[in-house]
Amino acid sequence: MKRFWELDFLRGVAIIMMIIFHLLYDLSYLSIFPVNTTSGFWRIFGYGSAVIFLSLVGCCLYVSSSRTNIGLKTSLPKKYIMRGLKIFSLGLVLTAITWIMFPREFIVFGVLHLIGFSIIILTPFIRFKYIMLFAGIFILVLSPVVQAAVVDMPYFVWLGFMYRGFSTLDYFPVFPWIAAVMFGIFAGHVFYKNKVRQHTFFFSSRNEFSRPIQYLGKHSLLIYLLHQPIIFGILLGLKNIGIVWIIA
């Protein structure tokens, strides 16, 4: 099946941005180099990578379903149930690992949980172009209300309701982040209507600059799973053997 190279390229860009953000986050977390990733430019930079990545999840979901005519059906295909469950399960693996390593701030509902959940929930509505658009807007408008609420129970953290003392390493609740996936589905309708690219680019997929980034985009899930343990492990090792003074 022919791929739209620009989607791989944009996903590769998002992966590069994510790696940069996590490198800076780890440097700060390990007290190696003081970088503020919780506000200002770098926070926006991190959010930017997430918005690109999640929007592409929705766009690619539309493209994939339209190619198999699944998007015209109201039932949820087994293929997408299994894909969503697979990604959500990987999120649960990260939950278990971080619960062991970082019990006070383990991942409860991170980006993989959100992606898996979104695939399962949104697939039946892929064909409704404007429902996705207006639902996404509704989510964004309601999100500040949800995020401002502080509850006593942790059971609704996945939606965006915070509870006192909550802390986590990776947090992408339904409000507001599923809106990015919805907007991505809408973009798929606009830019890939009838399975045909509706726009052109200034450079081609054979461009020497774009091809390595496309490669990263094609393997984004594997890179996501591996990059953080590698970066964190290397930095922690350097810190433990006393080499980090070179960096700092």
N, C-alpha and C positions, 0 to 999 in steps of 0.2 A: 504494500500500500504506500503510495507516494505521500511524503511528509511535506508540510509547509515549512520550509527552512527557517523562515523568519520567526516562527513560534519557538523553534529550538534555539535560535539566536537570542531572543529576548529572555528565554528561560536561563540561558547561559549567563547573560548579563546579571540577572537576579541572583544566580548562584555566586558569581564573583563578588557582588555587593554583600551577600550574606556572609561569605568567608571573611571579607575585610571587617565587617561589623563584629563577628564572633571573635576574630583575632584581637581586636581592640577590647572587647568585653572581657576576654580571658586575661589579657594583660592587666586590666584594672582589678578583676576579681582576685587574681593571685598577688596583687599589690606589687607588681613588677614595674608598671608604668601608669601614671595617673591619667586616665582618659575618662571623661564623663560621657557615658553612653545612655544615661537615663533621661537626658534632656538636651535641648539645643540641636545643633547640626547632626551629630552622630545618631541621635535618637530618630530624627526625621529620615536620615539615611537608612537606618535599619527598617523603619516602617515602609520606606519606599521599596526596598527589596521584597518585603512581604506582600505589598499590594500588587507588584508586578507578578510575582509568583502565583498568588491566589487568583488573580484575574486570568492568568493563562490556564489555570486548572479549569475554570469555567469555559473559556474559549475552546480549549482542546476537547472538553467534554461535549460541547455542541458539535464540533467538527467530526469527532468520532461517531457520535450518534447519527448525524445526518448521512454519513457515508454508508451506514448499515440500515438506514431508514428506521432506526429505533426511535428517533426523536418524534416520529409521527404516531407512535403508539402511546396509550395511556398507562399500560402496565410497565412495571419496573423489570427490566431484563435481568436474568441471572448473572450475566456477564458483569453488570455494573454493581450488583449486590456484592459479588465476590471481590471485585476491585476495591470497592469502598471498605469492605470488611478487612481485606488484606492490609490496606494502608492504616486503618484504624488500629488493627492488631499490632502493627509496627509501633504505633504510638503507645500502645499499652506496654510493649517491651521497653521502650524508653522510660515509661513511668516506673516500671519495676527496677530498672537499672539505677535511675536517679534516686528512687526511694531508698536503695541500699547505700549509695554513695553520698547523697545529699538529703538526708531524711527531713530536714527542716524546710527545704525548698524544692522538693521533687516536683516533676512535671505532672500536672493534673490533667490539663486539657491544652496540649500544645498544637503546633501547626499540623502535624500528621493526624491527630485526632480530628481536627477541624476539616481537613481535606477528605478523610474517609467518611465522616458524617455528612459533609456537603454532597459528595457523590451519590450517596444513598438517598438523601432527602430531596435533592433537586432534580435528579434525572427524570422523574415523571413529568416535570414542568418545563423541560428544555424547549419544547415547541412553542411555549407561550412567551414570545419575545418581550412584550411590554409588561407582562406580569413580573418578569424578572427585573426589569428596569425599575418599576414603581415599588416592588417589594424591597429592592435594594435601598432605594431612597427612604422608605419607611423604616428600615432597620437602622440606617444612619441617623435619622431624626430621633428615633426612640432610644438610641444607645446611650446618650448622656444621662437620661433618666435612670436607665438600668445600672449604669456604672456608678452613679451617685448613691444608689441604695446600698446600705450595709445591713446584712442579715446575720442571724445567729447560727444558721445551719450551713454546712458546706456543700449541700447537695445540688445547689443551682449555680455553682461556680462556672460550670461549662457554658451557661447562658450568658454570664457576665456579671452576675450578682456577687459582690465581694463579701467576705466575712472578716471579722476582726482578727488581725494577726496573720492573714493569708500572705504567703510568699512563695514564689515559684520561679524556676529558671526559664520557663518558656510558657507563654500564656496567650492563646488566641481563641477567646470565647466567641460564641455565635454572634453576640452583639458586641462589636460591629462587624467582625471580620468576614462573616458569610456574605455580606454585601459585596465584597470584592469579587467573590465567585459568581454572584448573580450578575454583576456588571460585565464579567467576562463572558457569560452566556449571551447576554445582550450584544456584546461586541462581536461574538461569533456570528450571530444573525446578520449583523451589519457588514462585516468584512469578508465573510465566507458563505454568503447566501448561495443556496443550491450547489454546495460543495465546490464552488469556484471562487478563487481569489478575486476580490473586488478592487484591488489597489495594486500599485507598482512601487518599486523601490529604486533608490539611486544606485545601488550596487547589487550584484547577483549573489547567489548562493556559492558560486565558485571563487568569490573574493577571498584572498589569502588571509585577510584580517578576520572575516566572519567565520570561516570554517572551524578553527579551534574552539571558538565560543559556542558554535553549534554542537560540537562534540560534547562539551560540558553540559549543554542543555539536554542532550539525548540521554545522559547518565545522571540526571539531577538527583534522583532518589538515592542512588548509591552514594553519591558525593555528600548529600545531606546527612546520611547515616554515619559516614566515616570521618568527615572533616573535623567535627568538633572533638571527638576522642583523640585524634591525631594532634591537633593544635594544642589542646589542653595538656595532653601527655608530654609533648615536647617541651612546652613552657614550664610545666611542673618539674620535669627532669632537669632542665637548665637551672631552675631556681634551687633545686635541692643540691646540685653539685657546685653551686656558687658562681655560675657563669652569667647570671642575669645582670650583674653590675655593668656588663658591656652594653646591654640594651638600655638600662636605666641611666 
